[in-house]
Amino acid sequence: MFFPLLIAVTIPLSPAQEQESTWSNTAHFSWVATSGNSDAQTVGFQDKLTKAWERHELTVEANAVRSESVTGGRSAEGTRENFTVMEPPRETSAENYYLRGKLDGKISGRSYWTTSIGWERNRFSGIENRYSYSGGLGTRWFDRERLQFRTEYAATFTDQEDVAEAPGVDGTYSGFRLTSNFRIGIGEAMSYSNIVRLDGNLEETDDLRAEITNSFSVKMTGKTALEVSLRVLFDNQPAFEKIPLFDVLGVQTGSVFVQLDEVDTIFTTSLVVNF
């Protein structure tokens, strides 16, 4: 259901607006690899595609972070005189993906309407698939070249599938979203941005989520920059994981559901390319 809606959002509004539109794209790339005595690899990618008309703006964002590392130590198989070293396997140790589409339309002055759809996967936080849909209003408090600040207030609908479906947990609910987006230029080559998104569940008030991203970038050339960012994910009611249960003799007697941590942090250093 998500992907047909995303395709529909990207359809141009009218031939006249299509001629007046402008495209922009910003891509982030990061990669870290170690080998030898330690073996690990982390890949990060983020892309933001924007198409602006006179009164409308379309934004499509994609993000992927995946880390693989060797777990466990080496072992040997055979005899003391004749043995084979067994290398431990490389396993996924972290992964987070999201895809979001957003369409804004100017109402008058600083005010605009906004609608969005999104998909997210974060298995290590217990989320197999999370689909979200929103619609609401926004205000552009500042919209200058060196200073931008906007806030948004929207109603949402969320459909979440967990990796381990715990009894009594309902992942489908109506809610609300509050968003702030701030960016400021520092000197001629630096900039700082802060994005805060708060999601609430109207059916269960304790179910609150927050996503906070702080970024600092330094311009290298006309189209490239270096950026460091810290993304903090908070879930007041995190998902569960299913783990085996053993008795005092070490015999497995079943399994239990254990709630995961409330906070995840993702620190990224990346090369930014503007198109």
Secondary structure, DSSP 8 states (H G I E B T S, - for coil): -HHHHHHHHTS-S-HHHHHH-EEEEEEEEEEEEE-SSS-EEEEEEEEEEEEE-SSEEEEEEEEEEEEEEE-S--EEEE-SSSEEEE---EEEEEEEEEEEEEEEEEEETTEEEEEEEEEEEEGGGTEEEEEEEEEEEEEEEEE-SSEEEEEEEEEEEEEEEESS--TT---EEEEEEEEEEEEEEETTTEEEEEEEEEEEESS-TT-EEEEEEEEEEEE-SSSEEEEEEEEEEEESS--EEEEEEE-TTS-EEEEEEEE--SEEEEEEEEEEEE-
